[in-house]
Amino acid sequence: MNDSGHKGISYMAGFFIAICFTIAGMMFGLMLTNGLWPLLSGQSKISLAEGMHDAQFTTAAKIIQSIMALVGFLLPAIATAFLLHRKPSILLGLKHNDITPKLVGLAIGIIMLSLPISGSLGYLSHQLPLPESWITYFNELESSYNNNVEGIVGLETFTQFLFSLVVMAFLPALCEEVLFRGALQGFLTRGTNKPWVAIIIVSLIFSLVHLSGYGFLSRVFLGIILGAIYYYTGRLWLSILAHFINNAIIVSMLYYYKSSGKDLNTLLNDNTGNYWGLLAISVVIILFGLLQKAKPVERY
């Protein structure tokens, strides 16, 4: 790996700096969006937290979510990369060369086959013998998340669906991958020289940030899949693509349910699945073997 652009600050320090910048970015984003909410919603008496759950403010909620993703995730990662390296885009893995159709196809195949595995892990989470206090807390988290999704989604027309694909699928994929895989995973890998330790640690952080009890295992697994795609190829755009596909499928299913008059909670609650999806694990492993063979010569 050619690291001639490194400015001298250790990558381990960069890992913790990125976390600090992210916390600061989230706090600033909350202050900014709280100030913008009355202008966006036209309702000064309705709080941001309350308004984000109200379907009549769906456009305002989408703008708020976009601002939070940009300020809370993307900018902290870019700022840290500028601090550490003379070529921040290279440091973050935002290389566009050597991304062949074969790599794209394998990345798509891996994420598509990972979805049923993720669903089975979500089902498993609901079957675990958890303490009653945990179950109550997890149900509250899921209820809050579902209400937030229903408030933001606003899929009444095809135009709103396309807008949601940008705001709820592409932007989160871009901003989260730049922070979690490009910055945190990349810095921790360089700092420890233990890529799989970095992948697992960052995947745990990635899942914790999403504040979902029953979705914790599913998001850890998704983080590992996205982290492995980035590690084996060194091309962050491939993990962004895979993340986008995951999000886009969810948004598309929400649009289908909404347009069909079905209850969105039926889709959002993952306690009605099964374990059959786990059978796809062996195929995903095979695809990763092919991805490793097809990877560009230089990774990180």
Secondary structure per residue as TSV (DSSP state, phi and psi in degrees):
chain	resnum	aa	ss	phi	psi
A	1	M	-	360.0	127.6
A	2	N	-	-85.5	112.0
A	3	D	-	-119.6	37.7
A	4	S	T	-67.1	-18.3
A	5	G	T	-85.7	-1.5
A	6	H	B	-63.6	131.0
A	7	K	-	-87.2	-6.0
A	8	G	S	113.6	-21.6
A	9	I	S	-73.7	132.2
A	10	S	-	-63.1	149.4
A	11	Y	H	-71.0	-27.7
A	12	M	H	-63.4	-43.3
A	13	A	H	-61.8	-39.6
A	14	G	H	-61.0	-37.2
A	15	F	H	-58.2	-48.2
A	16	F	H	-74.8	-32.0
A	17	I	H	-62.8	-42.7
A	18	A	H	-61.5	-39.9
A	19	I	H	-64.3	-44.4
A	20	C	H	-63.0	-43.3
A	21	F	H	-62.7	-36.7
A	22	T	H	-65.7	-45.1
A	23	I	H	-60.2	-44.9
A	24	A	H	-63.4	-40.3
A	25	G	H	-63.9	-40.5
A	26	M	H	-64.8	-42.0
A	27	M	H	-64.3	-44.3
A	28	F	H	-64.6	-39.9
A	29	G	H	-61.6	-40.2
A	30	L	H	-64.3	-43.4
A	31	M	H	-63.7	-42.6
A	32	L	H	-64.5	-47.4
A	33	T	H	-70.7	-33.0
A	34	N	H	-63.0	-36.3
A	35	G	H	-72.1	-33.4
A	36	L	H	-81.9	-22.6
A	37	W	H	-54.1	-48.2
A	38	P	H	-59.4	-35.3
A	39	L	H	-70.4	-37.0
A	40	L	H	-78.6	-36.7
A	41	S	H	-96.1	-22.5
A	42	G	S	72.7	13.5
A	43	Q	-	-127.3	93.4
A	44	S	T	-70.6	-22.6
A	45	K	T	-88.2	-6.8
A	46	I	S	-101.2	124.3
A	47	S	-	-71.3	161.1
A	48	L	H	-59.9	-46.2
A	49	A	H	-60.7	-40.2
A	50	E	H	-71.8	-42.4
A	51	G	H	-67.3	-31.0
A	52	M	T	-66.1	-17.4
A	53	H	T	-98.1	2.2
A	54	D	-	-105.4	120.2
A	55	A	G	-63.0	-22.3
A	56	Q	G	-72.6	-12.9
A	57	F	G	-111.0	31.9
A	58	T	H	-60.8	-40.1
A	59	T	H	-66.3	-44.5
A	60	A	H	-61.3	-40.4
A	61	A	H	-64.5	-38.9
A	62	K	H	-64.5	-40.7
A	63	I	H	-64.2	-42.4
A	64	I	H	-61.3	-45.1
A	65	Q	H	-63.0	-38.6
A	66	S	H	-64.4	-43.5
A	67	I	H	-62.4	-43.5
A	68	M	H	-63.6	-38.6
A	69	A	H	-66.3	-42.4
A	70	L	I	-69.9	-47.1
A	71	V	I	-78.7	-36.5
A	72	G	I	-85.4	-27.3
A	73	F	I	-116.7	-54.9
A	74	L	I	-69.2	-51.9
A	75	L	H	-63.3	-41.3
A	76	P	H	-59.4	-39.0
A	77	A	H	-66.1	-44.4
A	78	I	H	-65.9	-42.0
A	79	A	H	-61.8	-42.3
A	80	T	H	-65.8	-40.5
A	81	A	H	-62.6	-40.8
A	82	F	H	-62.3	-34.9
A	83	L	H	-69.6	-32.7
A	84	L	H	-95.0	-26.3
A	85	H	B	-143.9	148.1
A	86	R	S	-76.9	-18.2
A	87	K	S	-125.1	77.1
A	88	P	H	-59.5	-34.7
A	89	S	H	-66.7	-35.8
A	90	I	H	-68.3	-42.0
A	91	L	H	-60.3	-38.3
A	92	L	T	-82.9	1.5
A	93	G	T	80.5	14.9
A	94	L	-	-84.6	55.1
A	95	K	-	-93.0	140.8
A	96	H	-	-112.4	-3.8
A	97	N	T	-82.4	156.2
A	98	D	T	63.2	19.1
A	99	I	-	-90.2	96.0
A	100	T	-	-86.6	160.3
A	101	P	H	-56.2	-32.2
A	102	K	H	-65.5	-43.4
A	103	L	H	-63.2	-42.6
A	104	V	H	-61.7	-46.3
A	105	G	H	-62.0	-41.5
A	106	L	H	-67.0	-40.9
A	107	A	H	-61.7	-43.1
A	108	I	H	-64.5	-44.0
A	109	G	H	-60.9	-40.7
A	110	I	H	-64.5	-46.5
A	111	I	H	-69.9	-36.3
A	112	M	H	-65.6	-39.8
A	113	L	H	-78.6	-16.9
A	114	S	H	-78.5	-21.9
A	115	L	H	-62.2	-46.4
A	116	P	H	-65.5	-30.7
A	117	I	H	-65.4	-44.6
A	118	S	H	-60.2	-40.9
A	119	G	H	-62.5	-40.1
A	120	S	H	-66.5	-36.8
A	121	L	H	-67.8	-35.9
A	122	G	H	-63.6	-41.4
A	123	Y	H	-64.3	-41.9
A	124	L	H	-58.8	-40.0
A	125	S	H	-60.0	-33.8
A	126	H	H	-76.2	-16.0
A	127	Q	H	-95.0	-9.0
A	128	L	S	-68.1	140.9
A	129	P	-	-77.5	77.4
A	130	L	-	-86.9	154.2
A	131	P	-	-60.3	149.9
A	132	E	H	-58.1	-36.8
A	133	S	H	-65.8	-35.1
A	134	W	H	-67.3	-43.3
A	135	I	H	-60.7	-43.5
A	136	T	H	-61.1	-45.7
A	137	Y	H	-65.3	-43.9
A	138	F	H	-62.4	-40.8
A	139	N	H	-64.4	-37.3
A	140	E	H	-64.5	-41.5
A	141	L	H	-61.9	-44.8
A	142	E	H	-65.9	-39.4
A	143	S	H	-63.8	-43.0
A	144	S	H	-64.0	-42.0
A	145	Y	H	-64.0	-45.2
A	146	N	H	-63.0	-41.1
A	147	N	H	-64.4	-38.0
A	148	N	H	-65.6	-43.3
A	149	V	H	-62.6	-45.8
A	150	E	H	-63.5	-32.4
A	151	G	H	-72.9	-35.4
A	152	I	H	-85.1	-36.2
A	153	V	H	-60.6	-51.8
A	154	G	-	47.8	51.5
A	155	L	-	-94.2	58.5
A	156	E	S	-81.9	-28.6
A	157	T	S	-131.4	166.5
A	158	F	H	-66.8	-32.8
A	159	T	H	-62.8	-42.6
A	160	Q	H	-63.8	-35.8
A	161	F	H	-61.8	-45.5
A	162	L	H	-64.6	-40.5
A	163	F	H	-61.5	-40.7
A	164	S	H	-66.8	-33.0
A	165	L	I	-61.7	-36.3
A	166	V	I	-73.1	-49.6
A	167	V	I	-77.8	-38.8
A	168	M	I	-102.9	-10.4
A	169	A	I	-117.5	-56.7
A	170	F	I	-74.6	-50.3
A	171	L	H	-59.5	-47.4
A	172	P	H	-60.2	-39.7
A	173	A	H	-61.5	-47.0
A	174	L	H	-63.3	-54.3
A	175	C	H	-67.0	-42.1
A	176	E	H	-70.1	-38.7
A	177	E	I	-69.4	-39.3
A	178	V	I	-61.2	-41.5
A	179	L	I	-75.2	-57.3
A	180	F	I	-75.4	-44.3
A	181	R	I	-90.6	-51.9
A	182	G	I	-64.4	-45.4
A	183	A	I	-91.1	-71.0
A	184	L	I	-60.4	-51.4
A	185	Q	I	-65.6	-43.0
A	186	G	H	-63.4	-44.6
A	187	F	H	-66.0	-43.7
A	188	L	H	-67.8	-35.1
A	189	T	H	-64.1	-45.4
A	190	R	H	-66.5	-36.3
A	191	G	H	-74.4	-31.4
A	192	T	H	-108.1	-18.8
A	193	N	S	59.0	29.5
A	194	K	-	-129.5	84.5
A	195	P	H	-59.3	-39.2
A	196	W	H	-74.8	-30.0
A	197	V	H	-62.6	-43.8
A	198	A	H	-62.6	-44.3
A	199	I	H	-60.0	-44.5
A	200	I	H	-70.3	-45.1
A	201	I	H	-61.1	-46.4
A	202	V	H	-68.1	-34.4
A	203	S	H	-65.7	-35.9
A	204	L	H	-65.0	-43.9
A	205	I	H	-63.1	-44.6
A	206	F	H	-55.4	-43.8
A	207	S	H	-71.9	-40.1
A	208	L	H	-61.6	-38.5
A	209	V	H	-62.0	-28.1
A	210	H	T	-80.8	-5.5
A	211	L	T	51.2	56.5
A	212	S	-	-135.8	119.7
A	213	G	S	-71.6	-55.4
A	214	Y	T	-71.3	-21.2
A	215	G	T	-93.3	4.9
A	216	F	H	-61.9	-51.6
A	217	L	H	-62.8	-40.7
A	218	S	H	-61.0	-42.6
A	219	R	H	-76.0	-30.9
A	220	V	H	-62.0	-45.4
A	221	F	H	-61.4	-45.6
A	222	L	H	-60.5	-42.0
A	223	G	H	-60.7	-40.8
A	224	I	H	-64.6	-42.7
A	225	I	H	-61.7	-48.6
A	226	L	H	-65.7	-39.2
A	227	G	H	-65.0	-38.6
A	228	A	H	-69.3	-38.4
A	229	I	H	-59.3	-44.6
A	230	Y	H	-67.3	-43.4
A	231	Y	H	-62.9	-44.6
A	232	Y	H	-73.9	-20.5
A	233	T	H	-113.8	-27.1
A	234	G	-	70.1	11.8
A	235	R	-	-115.9	103.1
A	236	L	H	-64.2	-27.7
A	237	W	H	-60.5	-26.9
A	238	L	H	-72.3	-40.0
A	239	S	H	-72.4	-31.8
A	240	I	H	-63.2	-43.9
A	241	L	H	-60.4	-46.4
A	242	A	H	-63.5	-42.2
A	243	H	H	-64.0	-42.4
A	244	F	H	-60.7	-43.7
A	245	I	H	-60.7	-43.9
A	246	N	H	-57.3	-49.4
A	247	N	H	-66.1	-41.1
A	248	A	H	-64.6	-35.6
A	249	I	H	-64.7	-41.1
A	250	I	H	-64.6	-46.6
A	251	V	H	-62.0	-40.8
A	252	S	H	-64.2	-39.6
A	253	M	H	-68.3	-37.3
A	254	L	H	-61.9	-42.1
A	255	Y	H	-63.0	-42.3
A	256	Y	H	-62.7	-46.5
A	257	Y	H	-62.8	-43.2
A	258	K	H	-64.3	-46.2
A	259	S	H	-70.2	-22.4
A	260	S	T	-91.1	-1.6
A	261	G	T	75.0	19.2
A	262	K	-	-87.8	157.3
A	263	D	-	-73.2	122.8
A	264	L	H	-64.6	-27.3
A	265	N	H	-62.8	-28.2
A	266	T	H	-61.2	-36.0
A	267	L	H	-82.5	-41.6
A	268	L	H	-71.4	-30.2
A	269	N	-	-84.8	124.1
A	270	D	-	-105.4	37.0
A	271	N	-	-102.6	12.1
A	272	T	S	-116.7	20.6
A	273	G	-	-89.4	-149.6
A	274	N	-	-156.9	-176.9
A	275	Y	S	-98.0	1.8
A	276	W	G	-63.3	-28.0
A	277	G	G	-61.6	-23.8
A	278	L	G	-64.3	-19.2
A	279	L	G	-65.1	-19.5
A	280	A	G	-77.3	-7.5
A	281	I	H	-58.5	-43.6
A	282	S	H	-64.0	-37.7
A	283	V	H	-69.0	-39.8
A	284	V	H	-61.7	-40.7
A	285	I	H	-61.7	-42.7
A	286	I	H	-61.5	-43.8
A	287	L	H	-64.7	-35.5
A	288	F	H	-67.0	-34.5
A	289	G	H	-62.5	-41.3
A	290	L	H	-67.5	-37.7
A	291	L	H	-64.0	-40.5
A	292	Q	H	-64.0	-36.7
A	293	K	H	-73.7	-29.5
A	294	A	H	-92.3	-1.9
A	295	K	S	-64.1	154.8
A	296	P	-	-62.0	159.0
A	297	V	S	-60.4	-43.7
A	298	E	-	-97.9	131.7
A	299	R	-	-101.8	-100.9
A	300	Y	-	-72.0	360.0
